[in-house]
Amino acid sequence: MRRIIQMFRTPDGELRVATFILVCSLFLLWGAFNGMIDVLNKHFQDSLHISKAESALVQAAWYSAYFLIALPSGWLARRIGYRGGILTGLGLAVVGSLMFIPAVQIHASKDIIFAGFLTALFVLGAGMTCLETVANPYTTMLGPVESAVTRINLAQTCNAVGWMIGPIIIGTFIMSKTKVANTSNAALYIPYLLLAGVVAILIVVFVYAPVPDLHAPEEAKAATGPREHARPLNREWHFILAIVAQFFYVAAQAGIFSFFINYVKDKGYSPAIPHWLATRMPAAVESISAGHYYITQYGATTLFSMAFGLFALGRLSGSVMLRFTRAHISLAAYAGINAFLMAIVILNGQHFGKFTLHLGWLAVGALMLSFFFMSIMYPTIFALGIRGLGEKTKVAAGYIVMSIVGGAIMPLFMGWLADIFSMRIGFAMPLYCFIVIALYGFFWKAFFARDMLPEETGPAPLAASH
């Protein structure tokens, strides 16, 4: 226990456990909001009669906010401190949540209605961007640098719990519990109104809570003379490639999360529920069709939430595992496993001549298991990317958060693949993303070692003679 407590002792000797717990509430909050948006894809496909590619504009609006607001958030944190950045993010979250109230009242074409929801999501996403830009690097400073990866993964466990809660909150109000899809947006504002109240309480708490403005230490090897470690960010390759890896990770994550329900509900390879199991399940999660039991939209949302349970378990176990393993190797291994799981998802329903491979619940299980192995990727890439950057950490954090734009771009491509070919073929996108992440993990150590050496600046100038 003493060893765990020391994870939260900063170089000034202060114990920051209470501050860490408070910041973890922010991770829980934006996890819930993120978990809610991924249910909207299937819902808008039914309520607004749009394609899979068009429904991916939900992620485009959300993650575009990350791209546009991340750097301003980093600069804001430098000027007004961590507390100011947190309060700004919470304020935007309240505004974005309340915008859903007028959005559901719009009576116009589907394009205008959809635009109203996308605008609300963009503002809400801007608030989450502020929180992520501040909270992620802040957790790495609430104790010794050696346990930074463990700390951020522990905080991200709370984020995973939020992801698990989000689909249940919104699914309760908008997802159908029968075989007939819900085509109404009337109740969509309710879950956002509930969370707006929670955010308002957090604003009051953070106004009065102790949130010290800590600074990250440099990790560069000491240099003598003028050859100091003053490498600009665009030459820190472990950081530059972290942006690339994070782009592809969020692309894979957003794609899998966005189209999970579509895959589970796809008529081409959605497996039937065994009769013995269906008769023991709640009526809201199963329905009968042509003599077979299939999962309802609400049931698929429940599976989605259960997958986030695996995500949370992965974050929690990862926090422990990373104390005893090399973070970059664990990242590479997890990404490699997920590439294999995506191959299983893609092969379900594949035709081989006259033979069709039906993997059924095995493919659904592989899709759910991918959540476990995605769990440590975002915080681990983040911590590896900002390691050793010292006072450049806040700005670097903003750039890495900007890479979340991968979640705005790539799901559109994934939806296009699903519309043109099939939903299972769409999962080729996250498969290739995980391969890129695995390569970053395997080669991170070499890049970091190079970046931490003093940069060659040439011989010191001769002193002027008198």
C-alpha positions in Angstrom: 0.0 0.0 0.0 2.8 2.4 0.9 4.3 1.8 -2.6 1.0 2.7 -4.2 0.6 5.9 -2.2 4.1 7.0 -3.3 2.8 7.0 -6.8 1.1 10.3 -6.0 3.9 12.1 -4.2 5.2 15.0 -6.2 8.8 16.2 -6.1 7.9 18.9 -3.6 7.0 16.2 -1.1 3.2 16.8 -1.3 0.8 13.8 -1.5 -1.7 14.4 -4.3 -4.1 11.5 -3.9 -7.2 13.8 -3.3 -6.3 15.9 -6.4 -5.9 12.7 -8.5 -9.3 11.3 -7.4 -10.9 14.6 -8.3 -9.3 14.7 -11.7 -10.5 11.1 -12.2 -14.1 12.4 -12.1 -13.3 14.3 -15.3 -12.2 11.1 -17.0 -15.4 9.5 -15.9 -17.4 12.4 -17.3 -15.9 12.6 -20.8 -16.1 8.8 -21.0 -19.8 8.9 -20.5 -20.2 11.6 -23.1 -18.1 9.6 -25.6 -20.0 6.4 -24.9 -23.3 8.2 -25.7 -22.2 9.5 -29.1 -21.5 6.1 -30.5 -25.1 5.0 -30.0 -26.3 8.0 -32.1 -25.0 6.5 -35.4 -27.5 3.7 -35.5 -30.2 5.9 -34.1 -29.8 8.6 -36.7 -29.7 6.0 -39.4 -33.2 5.1 -38.3 -34.7 8.4 -37.2 -33.3 10.5 -40.1 -33.0 7.8 -42.7 -29.3 8.5 -43.5 -26.5 6.1 -44.7 -23.8 4.7 -42.6 -21.3 7.1 -44.1 -23.6 10.1 -43.3 -24.1 8.9 -39.8 -20.3 9.0 -39.3 -20.7 12.8 -39.4 -21.5 12.4 -35.7 -17.9 11.4 -35.1 -16.7 14.0 -37.6 -18.4 16.8 -35.6 -17.2 15.4 -32.3 -13.6 14.8 -33.2 -13.3 17.9 -35.4 -13.7 19.8 -32.1 -10.7 18.0 -30.8 -8.7 19.0 -33.8 -9.7 22.7 -33.8 -9.7 23.3 -30.0 -6.8 21.2 -28.8 -4.0 23.7 -29.4 -6.0 26.7 -28.1 -6.7 24.5 -25.0 -3.0 23.9 -24.5 -2.2 27.6 -24.9 -5.0 28.4 -22.5 -3.7 26.0 -19.9 -0.3 27.7 -20.1 -1.9 31.1 -19.5 -4.5 30.4 -16.9 -3.3 27.2 -15.4 -4.9 23.7 -15.1 -7.9 24.9 -13.0 -8.8 27.5 -15.6 -8.6 24.9 -18.4 -10.8 22.5 -16.5 -13.5 25.2 -15.7 -13.5 26.3 -19.4 -14.1 22.7 -20.5 -16.9 22.1 -18.0 -18.6 25.4 -19.0 -18.6 24.4 -22.7 -19.9 21.0 -21.7 -23.0 22.6 -20.0 -23.6 24.8 -23.0 -23.3 21.9 -25.5 -25.6 19.6 -23.4 -28.3 22.3 -23.1 -28.2 22.8 -26.9 -29.9 19.5 -27.3 -33.1 21.0 -25.9 -33.8 23.4 -28.8 -32.3 20.8 -31.3 -35.1 18.3 -30.7 -37.7 21.1 -31.3 -36.5 21.8 -34.9 -39.2 21.2 -37.5 -37.4 21.3 -40.8 -35.7 19.0 -43.3 -33.6 16.1 -42.1 -30.4 18.0 -43.1 -31.2 21.0 -40.9 -32.3 18.8 -38.0 -29.1 16.7 -38.3 -27.0 20.0 -38.5 -28.6 21.1 -35.2 -27.5 17.9 -33.4 -24.1 18.1 -35.0 -23.6 21.7 -33.8 -24.5 20.7 -30.2 -22.1 17.8 -30.4 -19.3 20.1 -31.7 -19.7 22.5 -28.7 -19.9 19.6 -26.3 -16.8 18.0 -28.0 -15.0 21.3 -27.5 -15.6 21.1 -23.8 -14.3 17.6 -23.7 -11.2 18.7 -25.7 -10.3 21.2 -23.0 -10.7 18.6 -20.3 -8.6 16.0 -22.1 -5.9 18.5 -23.0 -5.5 19.5 -19.4 -6.3 16.3 -17.5 -4.2 13.8 -19.4 -0.8 15.5 -18.9 -1.9 16.7 -15.4 -2.2 13.1 -14.2 1.4 12.3 -15.3 2.6 15.2 -13.0 0.8 14.0 -9.9 3.7 11.9 -8.8 7.1 10.4 -9.9 7.8 10.3 -13.6 8.5 6.6 -13.4 4.9 5.8 -12.6 3.4 8.4 -15.0 2.1 5.7 -17.4 0.6 3.7 -14.6 -1.1 6.8 -13.2 -2.6 7.9 -16.5 -3.9 4.3 -17.2 -5.4 4.2 -13.7 -7.2 7.5 -14.4 -8.3 6.2 -17.8 -9.9 3.2 -16.0 -12.5 5.8 -14.7 -12.8 7.0 -18.3 -13.6 3.4 -19.4 -16.3 3.1 -16.7 -17.8 6.3 -18.1 -17.8 4.7 -21.6 -19.7 1.7 -20.1 -22.3 3.9 -18.4 -22.9 6.3 -21.4 -24.5 3.8 -23.8 -26.9 2.6 -21.0 -27.9 6.2 -20.2 -28.7 7.2 -23.7 -29.9 3.7 -24.8 -32.6 3.8 -22.1 -34.2 6.8 -23.7 -33.8 6.3 -27.5 -33.0 2.7 -28.4 -35.9 0.3 -29.3 -36.7 -2.6 -27.1 -38.6 -4.4 -29.8 -37.8 -5.5 -33.4 -39.2 -2.2 -34.6 -36.6 0.6 -34.7 -37.2 3.9 -32.8 -37.6 6.7 -35.4 -38.2 9.6 -32.9 -35.7 12.1 -31.6 -38.1 13.5 -29.0 -36.4 12.1 -25.9 -32.8 12.6 -27.1 -32.3 15.8 -24.9 -33.1 14.0 -21.6 -29.8 12.2 -21.1 -27.9 15.3 -22.0 -29.9 17.4 -19.6 -29.2 14.9 -16.8 -25.4 15.1 -17.4 -25.6 18.9 -17.7 -26.7 18.9 -14.0 -23.8 16.7 -13.1 -21.3 19.0 -14.9 -22.8 22.1 -13.1 -22.0 20.4 -9.7 -18.4 19.7 -10.8 -18.0 23.3 -11.8 -18.7 24.3 -8.2 -16.4 21.7 -6.8 -13.4 22.7 -9.0 -13.9 26.4 -8.1 -13.0 25.6 -4.5 -10.9 22.4 -4.8 -7.1 22.6 -4.6 -5.7 22.2 -8.1 -2.0 23.1 -8.0 -0.3 24.2 -11.2 2.5 21.6 -11.4 5.4 21.5 -13.9 6.9 18.5 -15.8 10.5 17.7 -15.3 13.0 17.4 -18.2 14.4 13.9 -18.7 17.2 14.8 -21.1 20.6 13.6 -20.3 22.7 16.4 -18.8 25.0 18.1 -21.3 28.0 20.2 -20.7 28.7 23.6 -22.3 26.3 25.0 -24.8 25.1 21.6 -26.1 21.9 21.5 -24.1 18.8 19.5 -24.8 16.8 22.2 -26.5 15.4 20.2 -29.4 12.2 21.7 -30.9 9.1 19.6 -30.9 9.2 19.0 -34.6 12.5 17.1 -34.0 11.3 14.9 -31.1 10.5 11.8 -33.2 9.0 9.8 -30.3 6.5 12.7 -30.0 5.9 13.2 -33.7 5.2 9.5 -34.2 3.0 9.5 -31.1 0.8 12.0 -33.0 0.6 9.5 -36.0 0.0 6.5 -33.7 -2.7 8.4 -31.8 -4.4 9.5 -35.1 -4.7 5.9 -36.1 -5.7 4.6 -32.7 -8.6 7.1 -32.4 -9.5 6.3 -36.0 -9.7 2.6 -35.1 -11.5 3.2 -31.8 -14.1 5.6 -33.3 -14.7 3.2 -36.2 -15.2 0.2 -33.9 -17.4 2.1 -31.4 -19.4 3.8 -34.1 -20.4 0.7 -36.0 -20.5 -1.9 -33.3 -24.3 -1.9 -33.1 -24.5 -2.0 -36.9 -22.3 -5.1 -37.0 -24.2 -6.9 -34.3 -27.6 -6.0 -35.9 -26.5 -6.7 -39.6 -28.8 -9.2 -41.2 -26.0 -10.8 -43.1 -24.1 -12.2 -40.1 -26.0 -11.2 -37.0 -26.2 -14.6 -35.1 -29.4 -16.0 -33.7 -29.7 -16.4 -30.0 -30.1 -20.0 -28.8 -33.6 -20.8 -27.7 -32.6 -21.9 -24.2 -30.8 -18.6 -23.7 -33.4 -16.3 -25.3 -36.2 -17.6 -23.1 -34.1 -16.6 -20.0 -33.3 -13.1 -21.3 -35.3 -9.9 -20.6 -37.9 -9.1 -23.3 -36.2 -5.8 -24.0 -33.0 -7.4 -25.4 -34.5 -10.1 -27.7 -37.2 -10.5 -30.3 -38.4 -13.3 -32.4 -38.3 -13.3 -36.3 -39.1 -16.3 -38.6 -39.0 -18.6 -35.6 -35.5 -17.5 -34.4 -34.6 -15.2 -31.6 -32.4 -12.1 -32.4 -31.0 -9.3 -30.4 -32.9 -6.0 -30.3 -31.4 -2.5 -30.7 -31.5 -2.1 -26.9 -29.9 -5.5 -26.6 -27.1 -4.5 -29.0 -26.6 -1.4 -26.9 -26.4 -3.6 -23.8 -23.7 -5.7 -25.5 -22.0 -2.5 -26.4 -22.0 -1.5 -22.7 -20.7 -4.9 -21.7 -17.8 -4.5 -24.2 -17.0 -1.3 -22.4 -16.9 -3.4 -19.2 -14.0 -5.3 -20.9 -12.5 -1.9 -21.8 -12.6 -0.8 -18.1 -11.2 -4.2 -17.0 -8.4 -3.7 -19.6 -7.6 -0.3 -18.2 -7.5 -1.5 -14.6 -5.4 -4.6 -15.3 -3.2 -2.5 -17.6 -2.5 -0.1 -14.8 -1.1 -3.0 -12.8 0.6 -4.7 -15.7 2.4 -1.5 -16.8 4.2 -1.3 -13.4 6.0 -4.5 -14.3 6.3 -4.4 -18.1 7.7 -2.1 -20.7 4.9 0.2 -21.8 6.0 0.3 -25.5 6.2 -3.5 -25.8 2.8 -3.9 -24.1 1.3 -1.4 -26.6 2.8 -3.3 -29.5 1.5 -6.6 -28.3 -2.0 -5.3 -27.6 -2.2 -3.7 -31.1 -1.0 -6.9 -32.7 -3.7 -8.9 -30.9 -6.4 -6.5 -32.0 -5.2 -6.7 -35.7 -5.8 -10.5 -35.4 -9.3 -9.9 -33.8 -10.3 -7.6 -36.6 -9.3 -10.3 -39.1 -11.8 -12.6 -37.4 -14.5 -9.9 -37.6 -13.8 -9.5 -41.3 -13.8 -13.2 -42.1 -17.3 -13.7 -40.7 -19.5 -14.3 -43.7 -16.6 -14.5 -46.2 -17.3 -16.7 -49.2 -14.7 -19.3 -50.2 -16.2 -20.7 -53.4 -19.3 -22.6 -52.5 -18.4 -22.4 -48.8 -19.3 -19.5 -46.5 -17.5 -19.0 -43.2 -20.1 -18.4 -40.5 -18.3 -17.4 -37.3 -21.5 -16.1 -35.5 -21.0 -15.3 -31.9 -17.3 -16.0 -32.2 -17.0 -12.9 -34.4 -19.1 -10.8 -32.1 -17.0 -12.1 -29.2 -13.8 -11.0 -31.1 -15.3 -7.6 -31.6 -16.1 -7.3 -27.9 -12.7 -8.6 -26.9 -11.0 -5.9 -29.0 -12.3 -3.4 -26.5 -10.1 -5.0 -23.8 -7.0 -4.7 -26.0 -7.7 -1.2 -27.0 -7.9 -0.2 -23.3 -4.3 0.9 -22.7 -3.6 2.3 -26.1 -4.7 5.9 -25.9 -3.1 6.7 -22.5 0.0 4.7 -23.2 0.6 6.5 -26.5 -0.1 9.8 -24.8 2.4 9.1 -22.0 5.1 7.8 -24.3 4.7 10.8 -26.6 5.1 13.5 -24.0 7.8 11.8 -22.0 10.9 13.9 -21.5 9.4 17.1 -23.0 9.5 19.2 -19.8 8.0 22.6 -20.1 7.0 21.8 -23.7 4.5 19.2 -22.3 1.4 21.4 -22.3 1.8 22.4 -25.9 2.8 18.8 -26.9 -0.3 17.5 -25.2 -2.4 19.8 -27.4 -0.8 18.4 -30.5 -1.4 14.8 -29.5 -5.0 15.6 -28.6 -5.3 17.2 -32.1 -4.5 13.8 -33.5 -7.9 12.7 -32.3 -9.1 14.2 -35.7 -8.5 10.6 -36.9 -11.8 9.8 -35.3 -13.4 12.5 -37.5 -11.9 11.4 -40.8 -11.5 7.6 -40.8 -15.1 6.5 -39.7 -16.4 8.3 -42.8 -14.2 6.1 -44.8 -15.2 3.0 -42.8 -18.9 3.9 -43.3 -18.3 4.3 -47.1 -16.7 0.9 -47.2 -19.7 -0.5 -45.4 -22.2 1.2 -47.7 -20.3 0.0 -50.9 -19.2 -3.5 -49.8 -20.5 -4.7 -46.4 -20.2 -3.8 -42.7 -17.6 -6.5 -42.1 -15.3 -5.2 -44.9 -15.5 -1.8 -43.2 -13.5 -3.3 -40.3 -10.5 -3.5 -42.6 -9.9 0.2 -41.6 -9.2 -0.5 -37.9 -7.2 -3.6 -38.8 -4.6 -1.5 -40.7 -4.7 1.1 -37.9 -3.7 -1.4 -35.3 -0.7 -2.5 -37.5 0.6 1.1 -37.5 0.2 1.3 -33.7 2.1 -2.0 -33.2 5.0 -0.7 -35.3 5.2 2.5 -33.2 5.3 0.4 -30.0 8.1 -1.8 -31.2 10.3 1.1 -32.4 9.5 3.7 -29.7 12.5 3.0 -27.5 15.0 3.7 -30.3 13.4 7.0 -31.1 13.1 8.1 -27.5 16.8 7.2 -26.8 17.8 9.3 -29.8 15.6 12.2 -28.8 16.9 12.4 -25.3 20.5 12.9 -26.4 21.7 16.5 -26.5 21.2 17.9 -30.0 24.4 18.6 -31.9 24.7 22.3 -32.4 28.2 22.3 -33.7 31.4 23.5 -31.9 31.1 26.3 -29.3 32.2 29.6 -30.7 35.6 30.9 -29.8 35.8 33.7 -27.2 36.4 37.1 -28.8 40.0 38.3 -28.3 40.7 41.7 -26.6 
